[in-house]
Amino acid sequence: RMVKYCVDKQKNARGQLQRGSANNPPEISNRCTKKWGTDYRMVKYCVDKQQGALNDLKNSGIYR
């Protein structure tokens, strides 16, 4: 059961990454993929956190 749970979570994260790839700068996706490889849940977590930080910087006017 746990193996199936993990596989399902990885598939779900991979699908979300593929669907959201157009919205993320390639630098973020590449960096997170290089760091986490095929652990798609961690890649997605990394991308989400990095994209959130970038959005915060843009909203604050620090980064354009």
N, C-alpha and C positions, 0 to 999 in steps of 0.2 A: 504493500500500500504506500509506503513512504517513497519508494523509487518512482512509482507512478505519479505521486504528488509532486515530486521534484521535477520530473520530466514535463509534466503539465505546466508547472510554473515557468520553467525555462522556455517552453514553446510560446507561452503567452507573452513573456517579456520580449522574446525575439520578434514576434508579430507586431507588438507595440513599437519596437524600435524601427522596424521596416516601414510601418505606416507613418511614423513621425519623422522619418529621416529628412524629408523636404523642409521641415521647419527648423532643424538644428544646423548650426554652422558645422561644416565638415571637420573643422579643427577640434571641436568638442567631441564629436563621434569618434574621430580617429584616435584622439588621446585616450578616451575611455576604453575603446576596443583594444588598444595597445596594452593598457594596464590590466584589463580583466579578461582578455581573450574571448573564449566561448562561454564564459559565465554570464549569460545574457541578463540575468536578474541584476547582477552587479554593474554591468555595462549600462543598463537602463537607469539604475539608481544614480550612477555617476553622471550620466547625461542630464538627467532631471535636475540634479543639484547644480551642475555647472551652468545649465541653461537658466535656472532660477537666479543664480548669482549674476549672470550677464544681464538679465532683465532688470534686476535691482540696480545695477550700475547704469543702465540706460535710463531708467526712470528717475534716477537721482541727478542726471545730467553730467555725471563724471565721464561717461563713455558714450560715444555716438556711433 
